[in-house]
Amino acid sequence: MKKPDLGEVIRAAGSTRRAATPLPQPPAPAPALEPAKPRSRTGTRQVAGHFPAEVAWQLRELAVARRTTVQALLAEALNDLFAKHGKPEIAPRE
């Protein structure tokens, strides 16, 4: 004797089992946006270089001693370099 198909028996009996509800889908990731730049940086580009750590510490010490910023010291140094080579002093000072 052949065994009955369990699926058919359940369907014929009228199963009270609920159909599986689909899991909620996670929201689509937001498109990658560039972080907002402060207005003071609009129209500017970063100029950087790699130097020994002592150079960075000495530059910070000089900024503290003169009660100014590293940015202002670098602008002063760049303008001195430009003047030395006959270029206009265009690095903005704070």
PDB file of N, CA, C and O in Angstrom:
ATOM      1  N   MET A   1       0.834  -1.178   0.000  1.00  0.00           N
ATOM      2  CA  MET A   1       0.000   0.000   0.000  1.00  0.00           C
ATOM      3  C   MET A   1       0.882   1.246   0.000  1.00  0.00           C
ATOM      4  O   MET A   1       1.848   1.324   0.759  1.00  0.00           O
ATOM      5  N   LYS A   2       0.560   2.197  -0.830  1.00  0.00           N
ATOM      6  CA  LYS A   2       1.330   3.436  -0.984  1.00  0.00           C
ATOM      7  C   LYS A   2       0.928   4.420   0.116  1.00  0.00           C
ATOM      8  O   LYS A   2      -0.249   4.570   0.445  1.00  0.00           O
ATOM      9  N   LYS A   3       1.950   5.087   0.676  1.00  0.00           N
ATOM     10  CA  LYS A   3       1.687   6.081   1.725  1.00  0.00           C
ATOM     11  C   LYS A   3       1.111   7.349   1.088  1.00  0.00           C
ATOM     12  O   LYS A   3       1.529   7.732  -0.005  1.00  0.00           O
ATOM     13  N   PRO A   4       0.161   8.001   1.757  1.00  0.00           N
ATOM     14  CA  PRO A   4      -0.411   9.228   1.206  1.00  0.00           C
ATOM     15  C   PRO A   4       0.606  10.376   1.271  1.00  0.00           C
ATOM     16  O   PRO A   4       1.457  10.415   2.159  1.00  0.00           O
ATOM     17  N   ASP A   5       0.503  11.291   0.334  1.00  0.00           N
ATOM     18  CA  ASP A   5       1.362  12.479   0.306  1.00  0.00           C
ATOM     19  C   ASP A   5       0.927  13.408   1.434  1.00  0.00           C
ATOM     20  O   ASP A   5      -0.231  13.821   1.483  1.00  0.00           O
ATOM     21  N   LEU A   6       1.829  13.735   2.325  1.00  0.00           N
ATOM     22  CA  LEU A   6       1.514  14.539   3.499  1.00  0.00           C
ATOM     23  C   LEU A   6       0.985  15.918   3.102  1.00  0.00           C
ATOM     24  O   LEU A   6       0.061  16.433   3.732  1.00  0.00           O
ATOM     25  N   GLY A   7       1.562  16.510   2.070  1.00  0.00           N
ATOM     26  CA  GLY A   7       1.107  17.822   1.620  1.00  0.00           C
ATOM     27  C   GLY A   7      -0.343  17.791   1.180  1.00  0.00           C
ATOM     28  O   GLY A   7      -1.106  18.710   1.479  1.00  0.00           O
ATOM     29  N   GLU A   8      -0.730  16.732   0.467  1.00  0.00           N
ATOM     30  CA  GLU A   8      -2.114  16.614   0.014  1.00  0.00           C
ATOM     31  C   GLU A   8      -3.052  16.408   1.191  1.00  0.00           C
ATOM     32  O   GLU A   8      -4.151  16.963   1.214  1.00  0.00           O
ATOM     33  N   VAL A   9      -2.630  15.618   2.167  1.00  0.00           N
ATOM     34  CA  VAL A   9      -3.463  15.372   3.350  1.00  0.00           C
ATOM     35  C   VAL A   9      -3.703  16.677   4.093  1.00  0.00           C
ATOM     36  O   VAL A   9      -4.827  16.953   4.512  1.00  0.00           O
ATOM     37  N   ILE A  10      -2.670  17.472   4.260  1.00  0.00           N
ATOM     38  CA  ILE A  10      -2.800  18.736   4.991  1.00  0.00           C
ATOM     39  C   ILE A  10      -3.719  19.688   4.229  1.00  0.00           C
ATOM     40  O   ILE A  10      -4.594  20.318   4.823  1.00  0.00           O
ATOM     41  N   ARG A  11      -3.522  19.793   2.910  1.00  0.00           N
ATOM     42  CA  ARG A  11      -4.377  20.675   2.119  1.00  0.00           C
ATOM     43  C   ARG A  11      -5.832  20.223   2.167  1.00  0.00           C
ATOM     44  O   ARG A  11      -6.737  21.050   2.264  1.00  0.00           O
ATOM     45  N   ALA A  12      -6.055  18.937   2.099  1.00  0.00           N
ATOM     46  CA  ALA A  12      -7.419  18.399   2.127  1.00  0.00           C
ATOM     47  C   ALA A  12      -8.075  18.625   3.479  1.00  0.00           C
ATOM     48  O   ALA A  12      -9.287  18.828   3.554  1.00  0.00           O
ATOM     49  N   ALA A  13      -7.285  18.590   4.548  1.00  0.00           N
ATOM     50  CA  ALA A  13      -7.841  18.769   5.881  1.00  0.00           C
ATOM     51  C   ALA A  13      -8.092  20.235   6.189  1.00  0.00           C
ATOM     52  O   ALA A  13      -8.753  20.547   7.179  1.00  0.00           O
ATOM     53  N   GLY A  14      -7.586  21.134   5.377  1.00  0.00           N
ATOM     54  CA  GLY A  14      -7.789  22.570   5.618  1.00  0.00           C
ATOM     55  C   GLY A  14      -6.917  23.063   6.758  1.00  0.00           C
ATOM     56  O   GLY A  14      -7.417  23.418   7.825  1.00  0.00           O
ATOM     57  N   SER A  15      -5.647  23.084   6.533  1.00  0.00           N
ATOM     58  CA  SER A  15      -4.700  23.489   7.566  1.00  0.00           C
ATOM     59  C   SER A  15      -5.048  24.871   8.115  1.00  0.00           C
ATOM     60  O   SER A  15      -5.474  25.757   7.374  1.00  0.00           O
ATOM     61  N   THR A  16      -4.862  25.038   9.411  1.00  0.00           N
ATOM     62  CA  THR A  16      -5.089  26.335  10.059  1.00  0.00           C
ATOM     63  C   THR A  16      -3.786  27.103  10.241  1.00  0.00           C
ATOM     64  O   THR A  16      -3.766  28.182  10.833  1.00  0.00           O
ATOM     65  N   ARG A  17      -2.728  26.548   9.738  1.00  0.00           N
ATOM     66  CA  ARG A  17      -1.421  27.205   9.845  1.00  0.00           C
ATOM     67  C   ARG A  17      -1.403  28.452   8.964  1.00  0.00           C
ATOM     68  O   ARG A  17      -1.810  28.425   7.803  1.00  0.00           O
ATOM     69  N   ARG A  18      -0.920  29.537   9.550  1.00  0.00           N
ATOM     70  CA  ARG A  18      -0.859  30.784   8.781  1.00  0.00           C
ATOM     71  C   ARG A  18       0.296  30.734   7.792  1.00  0.00           C
ATOM     72  O   ARG A  18       1.330  30.111   8.034  1.00  0.00           O
ATOM     73  N   ALA A  19       0.088  31.397   6.696  1.00  0.00           N
ATOM     74  CA  ALA A  19       1.172  31.509   5.716  1.00  0.00           C
ATOM     75  C   ALA A  19       2.261  32.390   6.315  1.00  0.00           C
ATOM     76  O   ALA A  19       1.979  33.338   7.049  1.00  0.00           O
ATOM     77  N   ALA A  20       3.464  32.074   6.003  1.00  0.00           N
ATOM     78  CA  ALA A  20       4.592  32.853   6.515  1.00  0.00           C
ATOM     79  C   ALA A  20       4.497  34.276   6.002  1.00  0.00           C
ATOM     80  O   ALA A  20       4.292  34.510   4.811  1.00  0.00           O
ATOM     81  N   THR A  21       4.650  35.224   6.917  1.00  0.00           N
ATOM     82  CA  THR A  21       4.643  36.628   6.501  1.00  0.00           C
ATOM     83  C   THR A  21       6.068  37.016   6.151  1.00  0.00           C
ATOM     84  O   THR A  21       7.003  36.694   6.883  1.00  0.00           O
ATOM     85  N   PRO A  22       6.233  37.701   5.041  1.00  0.00           N
ATOM     86  CA  PRO A  22       7.598  38.076   4.661  1.00  0.00           C
ATOM     87  C   PRO A  22       8.180  39.067   5.661  1.00  0.00           C
ATOM     88  O   PRO A  22       7.473  39.919   6.199  1.00  0.00           O
ATOM     89  N   LEU A  23       9.471  38.937   5.896  1.00  0.00           N
ATOM     90  CA  LEU A  23      10.165  39.859   6.792  1.00  0.00           C
ATOM     91  C   LEU A  23      10.242  41.227   6.144  1.00  0.00           C
ATOM     92  O   LEU A  23      10.399  41.332   4.927  1.00  0.00           O
ATOM     93  N   PRO A  24      10.133  42.280   6.948  1.00  0.00           N
ATOM     94  CA  PRO A  24      10.247  43.625   6.353  1.00  0.00           C
ATOM     95  C   PRO A  24      11.647  43.830   5.781  1.00  0.00           C
ATOM     96  O   PRO A  24      12.646  43.431   6.379  1.00  0.00           O
ATOM     97  N   GLN A  25      11.694  44.447   4.637  1.00  0.00           N
ATOM     98  CA  GLN A  25      12.974  44.717   3.974  1.00  0.00           C
ATOM     99  C   GLN A  25      13.611  45.947   4.609  1.00  0.00           C
ATOM    100  O   GLN A  25      12.927  46.931   4.887  1.00  0.00           O
ATOM    101  N   PRO A  26      14.912  45.890   4.835  1.00  0.00           N
ATOM    102  CA  PRO A  26      15.570  47.085   5.385  1.00  0.00           C
ATOM    103  C   PRO A  26      15.498  48.211   4.357  1.00  0.00           C
ATOM    104  O   PRO A  26      15.477  47.948   3.154  1.00  0.00           O
ATOM    105  N   PRO A  27      15.459  49.449   4.812  1.00  0.00           N
ATOM    106  CA  PRO A  27      15.395  50.562   3.863  1.00  0.00           C
ATOM    107  C   PRO A  27      16.646  50.596   2.996  1.00  0.00           C
ATOM    108  O   PRO A  27      17.734  50.211   3.424  1.00  0.00           O
ATOM    109  N   ALA A  28      16.466  51.057   1.789  1.00  0.00           N
ATOM    110  CA  ALA A  28      17.594  51.165   0.862  1.00  0.00           C
ATOM    111  C   ALA A  28      18.593  52.165   1.429  1.00  0.00           C
ATOM    112  O   ALA A  28      18.191  53.186   1.988  1.00  0.00           O
ATOM    113  N   PRO A  29      19.887  51.890   1.296  1.00  0.00           N
ATOM    114  CA  PRO A  29      20.874  52.830   1.828  1.00  0.00           C
ATOM    115  C   PRO A  29      20.776  54.166   1.109  1.00  0.00           C
ATOM    116  O   PRO A  29      20.541  54.232  -0.097  1.00  0.00           O
ATOM    117  N   ALA A  30      20.961  55.217   1.874  1.00  0.00           N
ATOM    118  CA  ALA A  30      20.918  56.559   1.303  1.00  0.00           C
ATOM    119  C   ALA A  30      22.123  56.741   0.389  1.00  0.00           C
ATOM    120  O   ALA A  30      23.186  56.175   0.645  1.00  0.00           O
ATOM    121  N   PRO A  31      21.969  57.517  -0.663  1.00  0.00           N
ATOM    122  CA  PRO A  31      23.120  57.746  -1.542  1.00  0.00           C
ATOM    123  C   PRO A  31      24.234  58.456  -0.775  1.00  0.00           C
ATOM    124  O   PRO A  31      23.979  59.300   0.084  1.00  0.00           O
ATOM    125  N   ALA A  32      25.452  58.101  -1.100  1.00  0.00           N
ATOM    126  CA  ALA A  32      26.607  58.700  -0.418  1.00  0.00           C
ATOM    127  C   ALA A  32      26.684  60.179  -0.756  1.00  0.00           C
ATOM    128  O   ALA A  32      26.710  60.563  -1.925  1.00  0.00           O
ATOM    129  N   LEU A  33      26.721  60.986   0.265  1.00  0.00           N
ATOM    130  CA  LEU A  33      26.820  62.429   0.087  1.00  0.00           C
ATOM    131  C   LEU A  33      28.156  62.898   0.621  1.00  0.00           C
ATOM    132  O   LEU A  33      28.684  62.341   1.583  1.00  0.00           O
ATOM    133  N   GLU A  34      28.694  63.919  -0.003  1.00  0.00           N
ATOM    134  CA  GLU A  34      29.930  64.498   0.505  1.00  0.00           C
ATOM    135  C   GLU A  34      29.602  65.287   1.761  1.00  0.00           C
ATOM    136  O   GLU A  34      28.581  65.972   1.810  1.00  0.00           O
ATOM    137  N   PRO A  35      30.452  65.201   2.776  1.00  0.00           N
ATOM    138  CA  PRO A  35      30.187  65.997   3.962  1.00  0.00           C
ATOM    139  C   PRO A  35      30.212  67.483   3.622  1.00  0.00           C
ATOM    140  O   PRO A  35      30.992  67.926   2.779  1.00  0.00           O
ATOM    141  N   ALA A  36      29.369  68.228   4.273  1.00  0.00           N
ATOM    142  CA  ALA A  36      29.312  69.669   4.016  1.00  0.00           C
ATOM    143  C   ALA A  36      30.615  70.323   4.462  1.00  0.00           C
ATOM    144  O   ALA A  36      31.133  70.026   5.539  1.00  0.00           O
ATOM    145  N   LYS A  37      31.130  71.200   3.637  1.00  0.00           N
ATOM    146  CA  LYS A  37      32.351  71.926   3.985  1.00  0.00           C
ATOM    147  C   LYS A  37      31.965  73.203   4.723  1.00  0.00           C
ATOM    148  O   LYS A  37      30.966  73.838   4.385  1.00  0.00           O
ATOM    149  N   PRO A  38      32.748  73.578   5.723  1.00  0.00           N
ATOM    150  CA  PRO A  38      32.498  74.881   6.338  1.00  0.00           C
ATOM    151  C   PRO A  38      32.649  75.983   5.286  1.00  0.00           C
ATOM    152  O   PRO A  38      33.443  75.852   4.354  1.00  0.00           O
ATOM    153  N   ARG A  39      31.903  77.040   5.435  1.00  0.00           N
ATOM    154  CA  ARG A  39      31.978  78.131   4.446  1.00  0.00           C
ATOM    155  C   ARG A  39      33.380  78.702   4.322  1.00  0.00           C
ATOM    156  O   ARG A  39      33.765  79.194   3.261  1.00  0.00           O
ATOM    157  N   SER A  40      34.147  78.637   5.414  1.00  0.00           N
ATOM    158  CA  SER A  40      35.509  79.172   5.362  1.00  0.00           C
ATOM    159  C   SER A  40      36.396  78.371   4.422  1.00  0.00           C
ATOM    160  O   SER A  40      37.451  78.857   4.011  1.00  0.00           O
ATOM    161  N   ARG A  41      35.992  77.154   4.073  1.00  0.00           N
ATOM    162  CA  ARG A  41      36.813  76.319   3.191  1.00  0.00           C
ATOM    163  C   ARG A  41      36.307  76.307   1.753  1.00  0.00           C
ATOM    164  O   ARG A  41      36.915  75.668   0.894  1.00  0.00           O
ATOM    165  N   THR A  42      35.223  76.990   1.480  1.00  0.00           N
ATOM    166  CA  THR A  42      34.695  77.036   0.127  1.00  0.00           C
ATOM    167  C   THR A  42      35.710  77.719  -0.789  1.00  0.00           C
ATOM    168  O   THR A  42      36.215  78.797  -0.474  1.00  0.00           O
ATOM    169  N   GLY A  43      35.998  77.097  -1.898  1.00  0.00           N
ATOM    170  CA  GLY A  43      36.941  77.666  -2.861  1.00  0.00           C
ATOM    171  C   GLY A  43      38.398  77.497  -2.472  1.00  0.00           C
ATOM    172  O   GLY A  43      39.263  78.164  -3.039  1.00  0.00           O
ATOM    173  N   THR A  44      38.691  76.625  -1.519  1.00  0.00           N
ATOM    174  CA  THR A  44      40.075  76.411  -1.109  1.00  0.00           C
ATOM    175  C   THR A  44      40.478  74.968  -1.376  1.00  0.00           C
ATOM    176  O   THR A  44      39.632  74.104  -1.607  1.00  0.00           O
ATOM    177  N   ARG A  45      41.775  74.723  -1.340  1.00  0.00           N
ATOM    178  CA  ARG A  45      42.336  73.371  -1.471  1.00  0.00           C
ATOM    179  C   ARG A  45      43.359  73.185  -0.372  1.00  0.00           C
ATOM    180  O   ARG A  45      44.054  74.126   0.013  1.00  0.00           O
ATOM    181  N   GLN A  46      43.447  71.963   0.129  1.00  0.00           N
ATOM    182  CA  GLN A  46      44.433  71.675   1.167  1.00  0.00           C
ATOM    183  C   GLN A  46      45.809  71.518   0.530  1.00  0.00           C
ATOM    184  O   GLN A  46      45.951  70.877  -0.511  1.00  0.00           O
ATOM    185  N   VAL A  47      46.814  72.105   1.162  1.00  0.00           N
ATOM    186  CA  VAL A  47      48.206  71.967   0.745  1.00  0.00           C
ATOM    187  C   VAL A  47      48.913  71.296   1.915  1.00  0.00           C
ATOM    188  O   VAL A  47      48.883  71.805   3.035  1.00  0.00           O
ATOM    189  N   ALA A  48      49.545  70.158   1.659  1.00  0.00           N
ATOM    190  CA  ALA A  48      50.125  69.391   2.765  1.00  0.00           C
ATOM    191  C   ALA A  48      51.470  68.800   2.376  1.00  0.00           C
ATOM    192  O   ALA A  48      51.822  68.752   1.197  1.00  0.00           O
ATOM    193  N   GLY A  49      52.209  68.356   3.368  1.00  0.00           N
ATOM    194  CA  GLY A  49      53.483  67.682   3.156  1.00  0.00           C
ATOM    195  C   GLY A  49      53.786  66.816   4.358  1.00  0.00           C
ATOM    196  O   GLY A  49      53.186  66.989   5.419  1.00  0.00           O
ATOM    197  N   HIS A  50      54.707  65.891   4.201  1.00  0.00           N
ATOM    198  CA  HIS A  50      55.107  65.006   5.292  1.00  0.00           C
ATOM    199  C   HIS A  50      56.487  65.422   5.790  1.00  0.00           C
ATOM    200  O   HIS A  50      57.444  65.521   5.022  1.00  0.00           O
ATOM    201  N   PHE A  51      56.562  65.663   7.101  1.00  0.00           N
ATOM    202  CA  PHE A  51      57.800  66.085   7.735  1.00  0.00           C
ATOM    203  C   PHE A  51      57.979  65.294   9.022  1.00  0.00           C
ATOM    204  O   PHE A  51      57.024  64.678   9.495  1.00  0.00           O
ATOM    205  N   PRO A  52      59.184  65.294   9.607  1.00  0.00           N
ATOM    206  CA  PRO A  52      59.379  64.622  10.894  1.00  0.00           C
ATOM    207  C   PRO A  52      58.443  65.225  11.955  1.00  0.00           C
ATOM    208  O   PRO A  52      58.055  66.390  11.868  1.00  0.00           O
ATOM    209  N   ALA A  53      58.094  64.416  12.945  1.00  0.00           N
ATOM    210  CA  ALA A  53      57.182  64.858  14.000  1.00  0.00           C
ATOM    211  C   ALA A  53      57.694  66.107  14.712  1.00  0.00           C
ATOM    212  O   ALA A  53      56.897  66.937  15.150  1.00  0.00           O
ATOM    213  N   GLU A  54      58.995  66.251  14.833  1.00  0.00           N
ATOM    214  CA  GLU A  54      59.568  67.406  15.513  1.00  0.00           C
ATOM    215  C   GLU A  54      59.200  68.711  14.806  1.00  0.00           C
ATOM    216  O   GLU A  54      59.037  69.748  15.449  1.00  0.00           O
ATOM    217  N   VAL A  55      59.073  68.654  13.499  1.00  0.00           N
ATOM    218  CA  VAL A  55      58.696  69.853  12.736  1.00  0.00           C
ATOM    219  C   VAL A  55      57.286  70.288  13.138  1.00  0.00           C
ATOM    220  O   VAL A  55      57.039  71.476  13.345  1.00  0.00           O
ATOM    221  N   ALA A  56      56.373  69.340  13.248  1.00  0.00           N
ATOM    222  CA  ALA A  56      54.998  69.666  13.631  1.00  0.00           C
ATOM    223  C   ALA A  56      54.948  70.244  15.041  1.00  0.00           C
ATOM    224  O   ALA A  56      54.250  71.227  15.292  1.00  0.00           O
ATOM    225  N   TRP A  57      55.698  69.622  15.968  1.00  0.00           N
ATOM    226  CA  TRP A  57      55.694  70.126  17.344  1.00  0.00           C
ATOM    227  C   TRP A  57      56.280  71.529  17.424  1.00  0.00           C
ATOM    228  O   TRP A  57      55.745  72.385  18.128  1.00  0.00           O
ATOM    229  N   GLN A  58      57.366  71.770  16.714  1.00  0.00           N
ATOM    230  CA  GLN A  58      57.993  73.092  16.741  1.00  0.00           C
ATOM    231  C   GLN A  58      57.074  74.141  16.129  1.00  0.00           C
ATOM    232  O   GLN A  58      57.004  75.269  16.617  1.00  0.00           O
ATOM    233  N   LEU A  59      56.379  73.776  15.077  1.00  0.00           N
ATOM    234  CA  LEU A  59      55.435  74.705  14.450  1.00  0.00           C
ATOM    235  C   LEU A  59      54.303  75.052  15.412  1.00  0.00           C
ATOM    236  O   LEU A  59      53.895  76.210  15.504  1.00  0.00           O
ATOM    237  N   ARG A  60      53.793  74.041  16.132  1.00  0.00           N
ATOM    238  CA  ARG A  60      52.734  74.299  17.123  1.00  0.00           C
ATOM    239  C   ARG A  60      53.248  75.175  18.270  1.00  0.00           C
ATOM    240  O   ARG A  60      52.555  76.088  18.719  1.00  0.00           O
ATOM    241  N   GLU A  61      54.464  74.890  18.738  1.00  0.00           N
ATOM    242  CA  GLU A  61      55.047  75.698  19.809  1.00  0.00           C
ATOM    243  C   GLU A  61      55.184  77.154  19.377  1.00  0.00           C
ATOM    244  O   GLU A  61      54.894  78.061  20.157  1.00  0.00           O
ATOM    245  N   LEU A  62      55.618  77.380  18.155  1.00  0.00           N
ATOM    246  CA  LEU A  62      55.763  78.733  17.632  1.00  0.00           C
ATOM    247  C   LEU A  62      54.407  79.427  17.542  1.00  0.00           C
ATOM    248  O   LEU A  62      54.293  80.614  17.848  1.00  0.00           O
ATOM    249  N   ALA A  63      53.382  78.692  17.123  1.00  0.00           N
ATOM    250  CA  ALA A  63      52.037  79.260  17.031  1.00  0.00           C
ATOM    251  C   ALA A  63      51.539  79.678  18.417  1.00  0.00           C
ATOM    252  O   ALA A  63      50.951  80.749  18.566  1.00  0.00           O
ATOM    253  N   VAL A  64      51.769  78.844  19.421  1.00  0.00           N
ATOM    254  CA  VAL A  64      51.347  79.180  20.788  1.00  0.00           C
ATOM    255  C   VAL A  64      52.122  80.395  21.291  1.00  0.00           C
ATOM    256  O   VAL A  64      51.537  81.314  21.863  1.00  0.00           O
ATOM    257  N   ALA A  65      53.427  80.399  21.080  1.00  0.00           N
ATOM    258  CA  ALA A  65      54.264  81.500  21.558  1.00  0.00           C
ATOM    259  C   ALA A  65      53.855  82.825  20.916  1.00  0.00           C
ATOM    260  O   ALA A  65      53.910  83.870  21.564  1.00  0.00           O
ATOM    261  N   ARG A  66      53.450  82.787  19.662  1.00  0.00           N
ATOM    262  CA  ARG A  66      53.063  84.019  18.946  1.00  0.00           C
ATOM    263  C   ARG A  66      51.577  84.299  19.047  1.00  0.00           C
ATOM    264  O   ARG A  66      51.090  85.290  18.502  1.00  0.00           O
ATOM    265  N   ARG A  67      50.838  83.414  19.755  1.00  0.00           N
ATOM    266  CA  ARG A  67      49.383  83.543  19.907  1.00  0.00           C
ATOM    267  C   ARG A  67      48.677  83.666  18.561  1.00  0.00           C
ATOM    268  O   ARG A  67      47.883  84.573  18.315  1.00  0.00           O
ATOM    269  N   THR A  68      49.009  82.707  17.710  1.00  0.00           N
ATOM    270  CA  THR A  68      48.393  82.647  16.387  1.00  0.00           C
ATOM    271  C   THR A  68      48.117  81.188  16.073  1.00  0.00           C
ATOM    272  O   THR A  68      48.190  80.333  16.956  1.00  0.00           O
ATOM    273  N   THR A  69      47.800  80.903  14.822  1.00  0.00           N
ATOM    274  CA  THR A  69      47.504  79.527  14.411  1.00  0.00           C
ATOM    275  C   THR A  69      48.597  78.994  13.496  1.00  0.00           C
ATOM    276  O   THR A  69      49.366  79.754  12.908  1.00  0.00           O
ATOM    277  N   VAL A  70      48.646  77.681  13.392  1.00  0.00           N
ATOM    278  CA  VAL A  70      49.574  77.044  12.456  1.00  0.00           C
ATOM    279  C   VAL A  70      49.227  77.496  11.038  1.00  0.00           C
ATOM    280  O   VAL A  70      50.121  77.724  10.222  1.00  0.00           O
ATOM    281  N   GLN A  71      47.941  77.625  10.745  1.00  0.00           N
ATOM    282  CA  GLN A  71      47.488  78.081   9.417  1.00  0.00           C
ATOM    283  C   GLN A  71      48.092  79.447   9.084  1.00  0.00           C
ATOM    284  O   GLN A  71      48.579  79.663   7.974  1.00  0.00           O
ATOM    285  N   ALA A  72      48.056  80.364  10.052  1.00  0.00           N
ATOM    286  CA  ALA A  72      48.601  81.706   9.819  1.00  0.00           C
ATOM    287  C   ALA A  72      50.107  81.662   9.613  1.00  0.00           C
ATOM    288  O   ALA A  72      50.641  82.376   8.765  1.00  0.00           O
ATOM    289  N   LEU A  73      50.796  80.821  10.391  1.00  0.00           N
ATOM    290  CA  LEU A  73      52.250  80.689  10.212  1.00  0.00           C
ATOM    291  C   LEU A  73      52.581  80.130   8.839  1.00  0.00           C
ATOM    292  O   LEU A  73      53.527  80.584   8.195  1.00  0.00           O
ATOM    293  N   LEU A  74      51.812  79.149   8.386  1.00  0.00           N
ATOM    294  CA  LEU A  74      52.072  78.573   7.065  1.00  0.00           C
ATOM    295  C   LEU A  74      51.787  79.593   5.958  1.00  0.00           C
ATOM    296  O   LEU A  74      52.513  79.646   4.965  1.00  0.00           O
ATOM    297  N   ALA A  75      50.741  80.398   6.122  1.00  0.00           N
ATOM    298  CA  ALA A  75      50.455  81.443   5.126  1.00  0.00           C
ATOM    299  C   ALA A  75      51.610  82.437   5.063  1.00  0.00           C
ATOM    300  O   ALA A  75      52.023  82.850   3.979  1.00  0.00           O
ATOM    301  N   GLU A  76      52.129  82.820   6.231  1.00  0.00           N
ATOM    302  CA  GLU A  76      53.270  83.739   6.278  1.00  0.00           C
ATOM    303  C   GLU A  76      54.484  83.129   5.585  1.00  0.00           C
ATOM    304  O   GLU A  76      55.161  83.806   4.810  1.00  0.00           O
ATOM    305  N   ALA A  77      54.761  81.869   5.855  1.00  0.00           N
ATOM    306  CA  ALA A  77      55.919  81.201   5.250  1.00  0.00           C
ATOM    307  C   ALA A  77      55.752  81.079   3.736  1.00  0.00           C
ATOM    308  O   ALA A  77      56.703  81.294   2.985  1.00  0.00           O
ATOM    309  N   LEU A  78      54.559  80.738   3.296  1.00  0.00           N
ATOM    310  CA  LEU A  78      54.329  80.620   1.850  1.00  0.00           C
ATOM    311  C   LEU A  78      54.474  81.978   1.166  1.00  0.00           C
ATOM    312  O   LEU A  78      55.059  82.063   0.086  1.00  0.00           O
ATOM    313  N   ASN A  79      53.950  83.041   1.778  1.00  0.00           N
ATOM    314  CA  ASN A  79      54.082  84.369   1.182  1.00  0.00           C
ATOM    315  C   ASN A  79      55.543  84.801   1.131  1.00  0.00           C
ATOM    316  O   ASN A  79      55.958  85.451   0.171  1.00  0.00           O
ATOM    317  N   ASP A  80      56.334  84.448   2.156  1.00  0.00           N
ATOM    318  CA  ASP A  80      57.765  84.753   2.126  1.00  0.00           C
ATOM    319  C   ASP A  80      58.444  84.007   0.983  1.00  0.00           C
ATOM    320  O   ASP A  80      59.298  84.565   0.294  1.00  0.00           O
ATOM    321  N   LEU A  81      58.065  82.743   0.781  1.00  0.00           N
ATOM    322  CA  LEU A  81      58.631  81.949  -0.315  1.00  0.00           C
ATOM    323  C   LEU A  81      58.241  82.543  -1.669  1.00  0.00           C
ATOM    324  O   LEU A  81      59.077  82.653  -2.567  1.00  0.00           O
ATOM    325  N   PHE A  82      56.976  82.923  -1.812  1.00  0.00           N
ATOM    326  CA  PHE A  82      56.525  83.529  -3.072  1.00  0.00           C
ATOM    327  C   PHE A  82      57.300  84.818  -3.360  1.00  0.00           C
ATOM    328  O   PHE A  82      57.748  85.036  -4.486  1.00  0.00           O
ATOM    329  N   ALA A  83      57.458  85.670  -2.341  1.00  0.00           N
ATOM    330  CA  ALA A  83      58.182  86.942  -2.519  1.00  0.00           C
ATOM    331  C   ALA A  83      59.629  86.676  -2.919  1.00  0.00           C
ATOM    332  O   ALA A  83      60.175  87.362  -3.782  1.00  0.00           O
ATOM    333  N   LYS A  84      60.239  85.693  -2.300  1.00  0.00           N
ATOM    334  CA  LYS A  84      61.631  85.335  -2.602  1.00  0.00           C
ATOM    335  C   LYS A  84      61.807  84.971  -4.069  1.00  0.00           C
ATOM    336  O   LYS A  84      62.859  85.223  -4.655  1.00  0.00           O
ATOM    337  N   HIS A  85      60.770  84.377  -4.661  1.00  0.00           N
ATOM    338  CA  HIS A  85      60.847  83.939  -6.049  1.00  0.00           C
ATOM    339  C   HIS A  85      60.095  84.863  -7.014  1.00  0.00           C
ATOM    340  O   HIS A  85      59.789  84.477  -8.142  1.00  0.00           O
ATOM    341  N   GLY A  86      59.804  86.075  -6.561  1.00  0.00           N
ATOM    342  CA  GLY A  86      59.190  87.084  -7.431  1.00  0.00           C
ATOM    343  C   GLY A  86      57.737  86.793  -7.773  1.00  0.00           C
ATOM    344  O   GLY A  86      57.260  87.220  -8.825  1.00  0.00           O
ATOM    345  N   LYS A  87      57.042  86.097  -6.936  1.00  0.00           N
ATOM    346  CA  LYS A  87      55.620  85.790  -7.160  1.00  0.00           C
ATOM    347  C   LYS A  87      54.780  86.649  -6.228  1.00  0.00           C
ATOM    348  O   LYS A  87      55.267  87.083  -5.184  1.00  0.00           O
ATOM    349  N   PRO A  88      53.537  86.898  -6.584  1.00  0.00           N
ATOM    350  CA  PRO A  88      52.684  87.683  -5.676  1.00  0.00           C
ATOM    351  C   PRO A  88      52.383  86.921  -4.382  1.00  0.00           C
ATOM    352  O   PRO A  88      52.232  85.699  -4.384  1.00  0.00           O
ATOM    353  N   GLU A  89      52.302  87.654  -3.304  1.00  0.00           N
ATOM    354  CA  GLU A  89      52.005  87.054  -2.001  1.00  0.00           C
ATOM    355  C   GLU A  89      50.490  86.869  -1.907  1.00  0.00           C
ATOM    356  O   GLU A  89      49.766  87.788  -1.527  1.00  0.00           O
ATOM    357  N   ILE A  90      50.023  85.676  -2.257  1.00  0.00           N
ATOM    358  CA  ILE A  90      48.588  85.439  -2.374  1.00  0.00           C
ATOM    359  C   ILE A  90      47.995  84.563  -1.285  1.00  0.00           C
ATOM    360  O   ILE A  90      46.777  84.390  -1.240  1.00  0.00           O
ATOM    361  N   ALA A  91      48.825  83.999  -0.396  1.00  0.00           N
ATOM    362  CA  ALA A  91      48.294  83.163   0.681  1.00  0.00           C
ATOM    363  C   ALA A  91      47.563  84.074   1.667  1.00  0.00           C
ATOM    364  O   ALA A  91      48.174  84.978   2.235  1.00  0.00           O
ATOM    365  N   PRO A  92      46.251  83.846   1.878  1.00  0.00           N
ATOM    366  CA  PRO A  92      45.507  84.739   2.772  1.00  0.00           C
ATOM    367  C   PRO A  92      45.943  84.571   4.221  1.00  0.00           C
ATOM    368  O   PRO A  92      46.139  83.456   4.704  1.00  0.00           O
ATOM    369  N   ARG A  93      46.088  85.684   4.890  1.00  0.00           N
ATOM    370  CA  ARG A  93      46.443  85.683   6.308  1.00  0.00           C
ATOM    371  C   ARG A  93      45.173  85.911   7.104  1.00  0.00           C
ATOM    372  O   ARG A  93      44.263  86.609   6.658  1.00  0.00           O
ATOM    373  N   GLU A  94      45.121  85.318   8.284  1.00  0.00           N
ATOM    374  CA  GLU A  94      43.928  85.450   9.127  1.00  0.00           C
ATOM    375  C   GLU A  94      43.792  86.831   9.691  1.00  0.00           C
ATOM    376  O   GLU A  94      42.841  87.108  10.422  1.00  0.00           O
TER     377      GLU A  94
END
